[in-house]
Amino acid sequence: MANDRVDFDLRRGEVHALLGENGAGKSTLMSILYGLYHPDKGEVLVDGEPVRVDSPSRAIELGIGMVHQHFMLVPVMTVTENIVLGNEPRRGGGLLDVEEGATKVRELSERYGLAVDPHALIEDVTVGTQQRVEILKTLYRDARILVLDEPTAVLTAQEAHELFEVLNALKADGVAIVFISHKLGEVLEIADRVTVLRRGKKVDTVPAEGATEQSLARLMVGRDVLLEVEKSTAKTGEPVLEVEDLNVLDDRELEAVRSVSITVRGGEIVALAGVDGNGQNELVEAIAGLRNVRSGRIRVAGVDVTGRGVRDTCDAGVAHIAEDRHLRGLVLDFTLAENLALREYYKPPLSKGGLLNIGHINARARDLLEEYDVRGGSPGSLASSLSGGNQQKVCIAREIASNPSLLLAHQPTRGLDVGAIEFVHRRLLAEREAGRGVLLVSLESDEVRSLADRILVIYEGEIVGEFPPDASEEELGVAMTGGSGQAAA
């Protein structure tokens, strides 16, 4: 049962955080509020009056807006066109009045500190700006109840800080905000009250004041959680990844990776830190065999895999936890057993003589689902039926189970709860202890500094500095934005 007799109340002018493990029922509860799902029992009250929210359009009529974790914007349209879509201002003859829409967008933007250019194309603006556009979409429709689902998952620390300033302005104007997040520090910074769900049931609602990350983690998971990573001194071996003078183009045929050279040895975690959009994606895709290389060399465990494609790269010992689990990590219409077999389905014992061994595939999947604590599905369940966090666990299980020489961990904990993050961190450290090399790409500064043995900072496609794991957030921040201050590892 996704939600089991859950009570939740929201007050005007407050930020009410909703916490819980992956699959605890947070998104289901808010989807009911927004009319995407319908409850089997219970009722929803708005301003004290029972209402039936049977569709998102009805939710909007009631003043309820929702910003989803995966943005729902049209890239080739402008900021204004996206905001007014479906509720376009008209002038004489029924023609679209773009300027009237842009004027209202500008007024809302200035009122709440949402700095956007009404005429900019969505495909040309940052992720942080896209999120502000999503919020403006709800405010344009006079939303007084705002649901934010994992709003900082794809934001830098600076963009998250700017978002909090916006939320405080909305709160001061009487807007009621539901803030769904896994980041306990952010919850304590922005929330007034916190409700915790566990396995579909409400555990408690507590004031944020006086709560701690440890106390909230305990409510979420039902046990004490290790929030700080403990790791031994690295015992490095031979290089498992050698990238030499690599140049890679992006989808627009512009240079995204410029003369990058990286070495990762067995038994170490090397973290790649940088503001999103500085060439990390293209670099990881090139190493994984997903993107062609313009020039340079990539060797895995001494084998040249430059331009060899995904299968040869996998066979050389590369495993890839993809940044986007929907685009690269899973086939959503496949079962969990099928997804877990994607890397090795053509090899014994998963197949023999060109025929799949379904019994072995299902048995292996059952073991991995249990080992990685994937909740809400069996080997025969569709990947699309799981929560985002549990989908991520499936991706991680498949890649680590392949016993790679090199593990590319690209945003491995995005969308995971605190207990699952602890689990993933331990698995990455276990890979390190087993002598494997890990290239970690993360936007989370704390994650980078706690897991890495060495930190490389990438800016505009170039490695601009190497830092030890005890480098300060300020030092890394300066390098990530193109400033000076390179440190020796």
C-alpha positions as CSV (number, residue, x, y, z in Angstrom):
1,M,0.0,0.0,0.0
2,A,1.6,3.3,-1.2
3,N,-0.2,5.4,1.5
4,D,-1.8,3.9,4.6
5,R,-4.1,6.3,6.4
6,V,-1.7,9.3,6.1
7,D,-2.7,12.6,7.7
8,F,-1.0,15.7,6.4
9,D,-1.8,19.4,7.0
10,L,-0.4,22.5,5.4
11,R,-0.6,26.1,6.7
12,R,-0.5,29.4,4.9
13,G,2.9,31.0,4.9
14,E,4.9,27.9,5.8
15,V,7.3,25.5,4.3
16,H,6.3,22.0,5.3
17,A,9.0,19.4,4.4
18,L,8.0,15.8,3.5
19,L,10.7,13.3,4.2
20,G,10.9,9.5,3.7
21,E,12.9,6.7,2.2
22,N,12.6,5.9,-1.5
23,G,9.2,4.3,-1.9
24,A,7.9,5.7,1.4
25,G,4.9,7.2,-0.4
26,K,5.9,10.9,-0.6
27,S,5.3,11.4,-4.3
28,T,2.1,9.3,-4.2
29,L,0.7,11.5,-1.5
30,M,1.5,14.7,-3.4
31,S,0.2,13.2,-6.7
32,I,-3.1,12.7,-5.0
33,L,-3.1,16.3,-3.9
34,Y,-2.4,17.3,-7.5
35,G,-5.0,15.1,-9.0
36,L,-2.7,12.6,-10.7
37,Y,-3.8,9.7,-8.5
38,H,-7.1,9.1,-6.7
39,P,-7.3,8.0,-3.1
40,D,-9.2,4.8,-2.2
41,K,-10.2,6.3,1.1
42,G,-9.9,9.5,3.0
43,E,-10.5,13.1,1.9
44,V,-8.7,16.3,0.8
45,L,-9.7,19.6,2.4
46,V,-8.7,23.0,0.9
47,D,-9.4,26.0,3.2
48,G,-11.4,23.6,5.4
49,E,-13.8,22.5,2.6
50,P,-13.8,18.9,1.3
51,V,-12.8,18.9,-2.4
52,R,-12.5,16.2,-5.1
53,V,-9.2,16.7,-6.9
54,D,-9.7,14.4,-9.9
55,S,-7.3,16.1,-12.4
56,P,-4.4,18.5,-12.5
57,S,-6.7,21.1,-14.0
58,R,-9.0,20.8,-11.0
59,A,-6.0,21.2,-8.7
60,I,-5.0,24.4,-10.6
61,E,-8.5,25.7,-10.2
62,L,-8.1,25.1,-6.4
63,G,-4.8,27.1,-6.4
64,I,-2.6,24.0,-6.2
65,G,0.6,24.0,-8.3
66,M,3.3,21.3,-8.5
67,V,6.9,21.5,-9.8
68,H,8.0,17.9,-10.7
69,Q,11.5,16.6,-10.2
70,H,11.8,16.2,-14.0
71,F,10.9,19.5,-15.5
72,M,8.1,19.7,-18.0
73,L,9.2,22.4,-20.4
74,V,9.4,22.7,-24.2
75,P,13.0,23.5,-25.0
76,V,12.4,25.3,-28.3
77,M,9.9,27.7,-26.8
78,T,10.6,30.9,-24.8
79,V,10.2,31.3,-21.1
80,T,7.0,33.2,-21.6
81,E,5.5,30.7,-24.1
82,N,6.2,27.9,-21.6
83,I,4.6,29.8,-18.7
84,V,1.4,30.8,-20.5
85,L,1.0,27.5,-22.4
86,G,-2.6,26.4,-22.0
87,N,-3.6,29.7,-20.5
88,E,-2.5,32.1,-23.2
89,P,-3.5,35.8,-23.1
90,R,-5.5,36.9,-26.1
91,R,-6.1,40.2,-27.9
92,G,-8.6,41.2,-30.6
93,G,-9.3,38.5,-33.1
94,G,-8.2,35.8,-30.7
95,L,-4.5,36.3,-31.5
96,L,-1.9,35.4,-28.9
97,D,-0.7,38.4,-26.9
98,V,2.9,37.5,-26.2
99,E,3.8,40.9,-24.8
100,E,1.0,40.8,-22.2
101,G,2.2,37.4,-21.1
102,A,5.8,38.7,-20.9
103,T,4.7,41.7,-18.9
104,K,3.0,39.5,-16.3
105,V,5.9,37.1,-16.2
106,R,8.3,40.1,-15.6
107,E,6.0,41.4,-12.8
108,L,5.9,38.0,-11.0
109,S,9.6,37.6,-11.5
110,E,10.4,40.9,-9.9
111,R,7.8,40.4,-7.1
112,Y,9.4,37.2,-5.9
113,G,13.0,37.6,-6.9
114,L,12.7,35.0,-9.7
115,A,15.3,36.5,-12.1
116,V,14.4,35.3,-15.6
117,D,14.4,36.8,-19.1
118,P,10.8,36.3,-20.5
119,H,12.1,36.1,-24.1
120,A,14.9,33.6,-23.6
121,L,14.7,30.2,-25.1
122,I,14.4,27.4,-22.5
123,E,17.2,25.4,-24.3
124,D,19.6,28.3,-23.7
125,V,19.0,28.9,-20.0
126,T,20.5,27.1,-17.0
127,V,18.9,24.3,-15.0
128,G,18.3,26.8,-12.1
129,T,16.5,29.2,-14.4
130,Q,14.4,26.3,-15.8
131,Q,13.3,25.6,-12.2
132,R,12.3,29.2,-11.7
133,V,10.3,29.0,-14.9
134,E,8.4,26.0,-13.5
135,I,7.6,27.9,-10.3
136,L,6.5,30.9,-12.4
137,K,4.1,28.6,-14.3
138,T,2.3,27.8,-11.0
139,L,2.3,31.5,-9.9
140,Y,1.0,32.6,-13.2
141,R,-2.1,30.4,-12.5
142,D,-2.5,32.0,-9.1
143,A,-1.3,29.0,-7.1
144,R,-1.3,29.5,-3.3
145,I,-0.3,26.0,-2.5
146,L,3.0,25.0,-4.1
147,V,4.4,21.4,-4.1
148,L,8.1,21.1,-4.9
149,D,9.3,17.5,-5.6
150,E,13.1,17.2,-5.1
151,P,13.6,20.9,-6.1
152,T,17.4,21.0,-5.5
153,A,18.3,17.6,-7.0
154,V,19.9,19.2,-10.1
155,L,20.9,22.5,-8.6
156,T,24.3,23.8,-7.6
157,A,24.8,25.0,-4.0
158,Q,24.5,28.6,-5.2
159,E,21.3,27.9,-7.2
160,A,19.8,26.1,-4.2
161,H,20.6,29.2,-2.0
162,E,18.8,31.4,-4.6
163,L,15.8,29.0,-4.6
164,F,15.6,29.3,-0.8
165,E,15.5,33.1,-1.1
166,V,12.6,32.7,-3.5
167,L,10.7,30.3,-1.2
168,N,11.1,32.7,1.7
169,A,9.6,35.5,-0.4
170,L,6.7,33.2,-1.4
171,K,6.2,32.2,2.3
172,A,6.1,35.9,3.3
173,D,3.4,36.4,0.8
174,G,1.3,33.7,2.4
175,V,2.0,30.8,-0.1
176,A,1.9,27.4,1.5
177,I,4.8,25.2,0.3
178,V,5.4,21.4,0.4
179,F,9.1,20.7,0.1
180,I,9.9,17.1,-0.8
181,S,13.6,16.4,-0.4
182,H,16.2,13.8,0.8
183,K,18.8,16.5,1.7
184,L,18.4,16.8,5.5
185,G,20.6,19.9,5.8
186,E,18.4,21.8,3.3
187,V,15.2,20.7,5.1
188,L,16.5,22.1,8.4
189,E,17.5,25.3,6.7
190,I,14.2,26.0,4.9
191,A,11.4,24.1,6.6
192,D,9.1,25.2,9.4
193,R,7.7,21.7,10.0
194,V,8.7,18.3,8.9
195,T,6.5,15.2,8.3
196,V,8.2,11.8,7.9
197,L,6.7,8.8,6.1
198,R,8.0,5.3,6.4
199,R,6.7,2.5,4.2
200,G,3.5,4.4,3.4
201,K,2.7,5.4,7.0
202,K,3.1,8.7,8.7
203,V,5.8,8.4,11.5
204,D,5.6,11.9,12.9
205,T,5.4,15.6,12.3
206,V,8.0,17.7,14.1
207,P,9.1,21.3,14.2
208,A,12.3,21.9,12.2
209,E,13.6,24.0,15.0
210,G,15.3,21.7,17.5
211,A,15.6,18.8,15.0
212,T,18.9,17.5,13.8
213,E,20.0,15.6,10.7
214,Q,20.5,12.5,12.9
215,S,17.1,12.8,14.5
216,L,15.4,13.1,11.1
217,A,17.4,10.3,9.6
218,R,16.4,8.1,12.5
219,L,12.7,8.8,11.9
220,M,13.1,8.1,8.2
221,V,15.0,4.8,8.4
222,G,14.1,3.6,11.9
223,R,17.7,3.3,13.0
224,D,20.8,5.4,13.4
225,V,22.4,6.3,10.1
226,L,26.1,7.0,9.5
227,L,26.1,10.4,8.0
228,E,29.9,10.8,7.8
229,V,31.9,8.4,5.6
230,E,34.7,6.5,7.3
231,K,37.4,5.3,4.9
232,S,40.9,3.9,5.2
233,T,44.0,5.2,3.5
234,A,43.9,4.3,-0.2
235,K,46.2,1.4,-1.4
236,T,46.6,2.2,-5.0
237,G,47.6,-0.2,-7.7
238,E,48.2,0.0,-11.5
239,P,46.2,2.5,-13.6
240,V,42.8,1.2,-14.6
241,L,41.9,4.3,-16.6
242,E,44.3,6.5,-18.6
243,V,42.8,9.4,-20.5
244,E,45.3,11.3,-22.6
245,D,44.8,14.7,-24.3
246,L,41.1,14.0,-24.9
247,N,38.9,16.3,-27.0
248,V,35.2,15.6,-27.3
249,L,32.4,17.5,-29.1
250,D,28.9,18.0,-27.7
251,D,25.6,17.5,-29.6
252,R,25.9,20.9,-31.2
253,E,29.4,20.0,-32.6
254,L,31.1,22.4,-30.2
255,E,34.1,21.4,-28.2
256,A,32.9,20.3,-24.7
257,V,36.1,18.5,-23.5
258,R,39.4,20.2,-24.1
259,S,42.8,18.4,-23.9
260,V,41.8,16.4,-20.7
261,S,44.2,13.9,-19.2
262,I,43.1,11.8,-16.2
263,T,44.6,8.7,-14.5
264,V,42.6,6.6,-12.1
265,R,44.4,3.7,-10.3
266,G,43.0,0.6,-8.9
267,G,42.1,1.1,-5.2
268,E,41.2,4.8,-5.4
269,I,38.2,7.1,-5.9
270,V,38.9,10.1,-8.1
271,A,36.1,12.7,-8.0
272,L,35.3,15.0,-10.9
273,A,33.8,18.2,-9.5
274,G,32.3,21.1,-11.4
275,V,29.2,23.1,-12.1
276,D,26.8,21.1,-14.3
277,G,27.3,21.7,-18.0
278,N,31.1,22.1,-18.0
279,G,31.9,18.9,-20.0
280,Q,31.3,16.2,-17.4
281,N,28.6,14.5,-19.4
282,E,30.5,14.4,-22.6
283,L,33.7,13.2,-20.8
284,V,31.8,10.3,-19.1
285,E,30.0,9.4,-22.2
286,A,33.3,9.2,-24.2
287,I,34.9,7.0,-21.5
288,A,31.8,4.7,-21.5
289,G,31.9,4.4,-25.3
290,L,28.6,6.3,-25.8
291,R,30.2,9.3,-27.6
292,N,32.8,9.6,-30.3
293,V,36.1,11.1,-29.5
294,R,37.6,13.9,-31.7
295,S,41.1,13.2,-30.6
296,G,43.1,11.7,-27.8
297,R,43.3,8.3,-26.2
298,I,41.3,6.2,-23.6
299,R,42.8,3.1,-22.1
300,V,41.1,0.8,-19.6
301,A,43.4,-1.6,-17.8
302,G,46.0,-1.1,-20.5
303,V,43.5,-1.8,-23.4
304,D,42.9,1.0,-25.9
305,V,39.1,1.5,-26.1
306,T,39.1,4.8,-28.0
307,G,36.1,4.8,-30.3
308,R,35.4,1.1,-29.7
309,G,31.8,1.5,-28.7
310,V,29.8,0.4,-25.6
311,R,30.1,-3.4,-25.8
312,D,33.9,-3.4,-26.3
313,T,34.2,-0.8,-23.5
314,C,32.1,-3.0,-21.2
315,D,34.1,-6.1,-22.0
316,A,37.3,-4.2,-21.2
317,G,36.0,-3.7,-17.7
318,V,34.1,-0.5,-17.6
319,A,30.8,-0.2,-15.6
320,H,28.7,2.9,-15.9
321,I,26.2,4.2,-13.4
322,A,24.4,6.7,-15.7
323,E,23.4,10.2,-14.6
324,D,19.9,9.8,-16.1
325,R,18.4,6.5,-15.0
326,H,15.5,6.9,-17.4
327,L,17.5,7.9,-20.5
328,R,20.6,5.7,-20.0
329,G,20.1,3.5,-17.0
330,L,16.9,1.5,-17.6
331,V,14.5,0.3,-20.1
332,L,11.3,1.3,-18.3
333,D,9.1,-1.2,-20.1
334,F,11.4,-4.1,-19.3
335,T,11.1,-6.2,-16.1
336,L,13.6,-5.8,-13.3
337,A,15.1,-9.1,-14.2
338,E,15.6,-8.0,-17.9
339,N,17.1,-4.7,-16.8
340,L,19.5,-6.5,-14.4
341,A,20.6,-8.7,-17.3
342,L,21.2,-6.0,-19.9
343,R,25.0,-6.0,-19.5
344,E,25.6,-9.7,-19.8
345,Y,22.5,-11.3,-21.3
346,Y,24.5,-12.7,-24.2
347,K,27.1,-14.5,-22.0
348,P,26.9,-17.7,-20.0
349,P,25.2,-18.5,-17.6
350,L,22.5,-15.9,-18.6
351,S,22.3,-17.5,-22.1
352,K,23.6,-20.5,-23.9
353,G,23.6,-21.2,-27.6
354,G,21.8,-17.9,-28.3
355,L,18.9,-18.8,-25.9
356,L,18.2,-16.9,-22.7
357,N,18.3,-18.9,-19.5
358,I,15.2,-17.3,-17.9
359,G,15.4,-19.3,-14.7
360,H,19.0,-18.1,-14.0
361,I,18.1,-14.5,-15.0
362,N,15.2,-14.4,-12.6
363,A,17.2,-16.1,-9.8
364,R,20.1,-13.7,-10.2
365,A,17.7,-10.8,-10.2
366,R,16.0,-12.0,-7.0
367,D,19.4,-12.1,-5.3
368,L,20.4,-8.6,-6.4
369,L,17.1,-7.1,-5.5
370,E,17.5,-8.5,-2.0
371,E,21.2,-7.5,-1.7
372,Y,20.6,-3.9,-2.8
373,D,17.3,-3.6,-0.8
374,V,15.2,-2.7,-3.9
375,R,11.7,-2.2,-2.6
376,G,8.3,-2.4,-4.4
377,G,9.1,-4.9,-7.0
378,S,10.0,-8.5,-7.9
379,P,12.0,-9.9,-10.8
380,G,8.9,-9.8,-13.0
381,S,7.9,-6.2,-12.1
382,L,8.3,-3.5,-14.7
383,A,11.1,-1.0,-14.0
384,S,8.5,1.8,-14.5
385,S,6.6,0.7,-11.4
386,L,9.4,1.5,-9.0
387,S,10.0,4.8,-7.2
388,G,13.0,6.8,-8.6
389,G,15.3,5.9,-5.8
390,N,14.6,2.2,-6.2
391,Q,15.1,2.5,-9.9
392,Q,18.5,3.9,-9.1
393,K,19.4,1.0,-6.9
394,V,18.6,-1.4,-9.8
395,C,21.1,0.5,-12.0
396,I,23.8,0.4,-9.3
397,A,23.2,-3.3,-8.6
398,R,23.6,-4.2,-12.3
399,E,26.8,-2.2,-12.8
400,I,28.6,-3.3,-9.6
401,A,27.6,-6.9,-10.1
402,S,29.6,-7.0,-13.3
403,N,32.8,-6.9,-11.3
404,P,34.4,-4.0,-13.3
405,S,38.0,-2.8,-13.3
406,L,36.7,0.8,-13.6
407,L,33.4,2.1,-12.2
408,L,32.0,5.3,-13.7
409,A,29.7,6.6,-10.9
410,H,27.8,9.6,-12.4
411,Q,25.6,11.2,-9.8
412,P,25.1,7.8,-8.1
413,T,23.1,9.1,-5.2
414,R,20.8,11.6,-7.0
415,G,17.3,11.2,-5.7
416,L,18.2,8.7,-3.0
417,D,17.2,8.9,0.7
418,V,19.7,9.1,3.5
419,G,19.7,5.4,4.2
420,A,20.2,4.5,0.5
421,I,23.0,7.1,0.2
422,E,24.8,5.5,3.1
423,F,24.4,2.1,1.4
424,V,25.7,3.4,-1.9
425,H,28.7,5.2,-0.3
426,R,29.6,1.9,1.5
427,R,29.4,0.0,-1.8
428,L,31.7,2.5,-3.6
429,L,34.2,2.3,-0.8
430,A,34.0,-1.5,-1.0
431,E,34.8,-1.4,-4.7
432,R,37.8,0.8,-3.8
433,E,38.9,-1.7,-1.1
434,A,38.6,-4.5,-3.6
435,G,41.2,-2.8,-5.8
436,R,38.8,-1.3,-8.4
437,G,39.1,2.2,-9.7
438,V,36.2,4.6,-9.3
439,L,35.7,7.8,-11.2
440,L,33.0,9.7,-9.3
441,V,31.1,12.6,-10.9
442,S,28.9,14.5,-8.5
443,L,27.4,17.9,-8.0
444,E,27.3,17.3,-4.2
445,S,30.3,18.9,-2.6
446,D,30.0,16.9,0.6
447,E,29.9,13.7,-1.3
448,V,32.9,14.6,-3.3
449,R,35.0,15.6,-0.3
450,S,34.0,12.6,1.8
451,L,34.5,9.9,-0.8
452,A,37.4,11.1,-2.9
453,D,41.0,10.3,-2.6
454,R,41.7,13.0,-5.2
455,I,39.5,15.7,-6.5
456,L,39.8,17.1,-10.1
457,V,37.9,20.2,-10.9
458,I,36.5,20.7,-14.4
459,Y,35.6,24.1,-15.9
460,E,34.6,24.8,-19.4
461,G,35.8,21.4,-20.5
462,E,39.3,21.6,-19.0
463,I,40.8,20.2,-15.8
464,V,41.7,23.4,-13.9
465,G,42.9,22.0,-10.6
466,E,43.6,18.9,-8.5
467,F,42.7,19.0,-4.8
468,P,43.0,16.8,-1.8
469,P,39.8,15.6,-0.1
470,D,40.2,18.0,2.8
471,A,40.0,21.0,0.5
472,S,37.4,23.5,1.6
473,E,34.1,24.1,-0.2
474,E,35.3,27.6,-0.8
475,E,38.5,26.5,-2.5
476,L,36.6,24.1,-4.7
477,G,33.9,26.7,-5.4
478,V,36.4,29.2,-6.7
479,A,38.0,26.7,-9.0
480,M,34.6,25.4,-10.3
481,T,33.6,29.0,-11.3
482,G,36.9,29.7,-13.2
483,G,38.8,31.4,-10.4
484,S,42.4,30.8,-9.4
485,G,43.5,28.8,-6.4
486,Q,44.8,25.5,-7.7
487,A,46.0,23.2,-5.0
488,A,48.3,20.3,-5.1
489,A,47.0,16.9,-4.1
